[in-house]
Structure formats: structure tokens, C-alpha cells
Amino acid sequence: MRTTIDASGRIVIPKHLRDELGLVGGAEIELTSDGVGLRVEPSGIGGRVVTQSDGSLVLVASHDTAMDDDDLVAIRDALRR
């Protein structure tokens, strides 16, 4: 997939990739250069909100990791921004 870097140095990550990784606005990411390319990874536990068929919302972790109350609050706050 190709994209461009704007004059301020920003790269837009397409929505389907953000959703796949559970990245939300304000989320922290890790950037790693391997000398040839740039790797973008979620930093810490992330998550996304899924709407169930009955209309209820469910928070799903982006990693197979247990989440505690602080994780849930951080994700909720990020989603509200």
C-alpha cells in the first residue's frame, strides 16, 4: 500500500489498518527503524469497540492480554476524544 508524507511529516494510516490494530486517536505507538523500513506497533494494550447485533457495545482488546480497570478507562477516554 502506498501513501504520502505531508509537509508536516505526518502519515495517514488507513482506517481498515487502524481498526485491525485497535489504534484510536490519541493512542501511543512504537516506531522502529530496521534500516530498510519503518515498523509501526501499538504501544501497550489497545482495544476497539464492537457493536453487537443487539446494539450493545463491547470493548475488545487488540492483544490476547487480560485488561484491568486502568486499561479500560484509558481506552474509554481515548475513544471519547
SVG drawing of the C-alpha trace seen along z (x, -y; Angstrom):
<svg xmlns="http://www.w3.org/2000/svg" viewBox="-31 -21 51 35">
<polyline fill="none" stroke="black" stroke-width="0.4" points="0.0,0.0 1.3,-3.4 0.7,-6.7 2.4,-10.1 4.0,-12.1 2.6,-15.6 4.7,-18.7 4.5,-18.4 5.8,-14.8 2.5,-13.1 1.4,-9.8 -2.2,-8.8 -2.8,-5.2 -5.9,-3.9 -8.9,-3.2 -9.0,0.5 -5.5,0.9 -6.2,-1.2 -9.2,0.9 -7.3,4.1 -4.6,3.0 -7.1,1.4 -5.5,-2.1 -7.6,-5.0 -6.9,-8.8 -4.5,-9.7 -3.2,-6.2 0.6,-5.8 2.5,-3.8 6.1,-2.5 8.1,-3.3 11.1,-1.2 13.5,-1.6 15.3,1.5 17.5,-0.3 15.2,0.5 11.8,-0.3 9.7,-1.6 7.6,0.6 4.5,-0.9 3.2,1.1 0.6,0.4 2.2,-0.7 0.8,1.2 -2.7,2.6 -5.1,1.2 -8.7,2.0 -11.6,1.3 -15.3,1.0 -17.6,3.6 -21.3,3.1 -23.2,6.3 -26.4,7.3 -28.5,6.1 -26.9,2.7 -24.7,3.1 -21.1,2.1 -18.3,4.5 -14.6,3.5 -12.3,5.9 -8.5,6.0 -6.2,5.8 -3.9,8.3 -4.5,11.6 -3.9,10.0 -6.1,9.5 -7.1,5.9 -7.6,4.3 -9.7,1.3 -6.9,-1.2 -6.7,0.3 -10.4,0.0 -10.5,-3.6 -7.6,-4.6 -9.3,-3.1 -12.6,-4.6 -11.0,-8.0 -9.2,-7.7 -12.4,-6.8 -14.2,-9.8 -11.6,-12.2"/>
</svg>
